[in-house]
């Protein structure tokens, strides 16, 4: 039996340049505000998985997938995740 693919997920809704710009903005605000921005605490934030979904067209739902992605993005950042 084939797995059904989720509909509506398209790759490159935002391009790599926009994705990187938004991630860098996120990092800058988090560093400036010690792990918090206008959206809340980085630890609970859904912005990074959302941007990933818009860029890669892949929905991350499992907590360990999200944690792994955030760790990769926050690498070398001195921010409370």
Phi, psi and omega in degrees: 000130181281144174285136176281135178275138178298136179274155176088354179268113179240143179281147175063037169300319169244141182279173184301321181296314179293317177303309181297320180297316180292320177296318179295323176296317177301313179298316182298313180295320180296319179293316181297322185254018176055053174090012177222151173220195180295342181269342181133203182275140181304324182303326184252004187289143178251006183294316183296312176297326179293314178298320178299317179298318180292326182275312185267343182073024183236125180271123177259120182243331183283133181306322181290329176293317180294316179299317180297316179297313180299319179299319180296318182288320183277359180310134179069019175252140179261068184227144174288115183268000000 
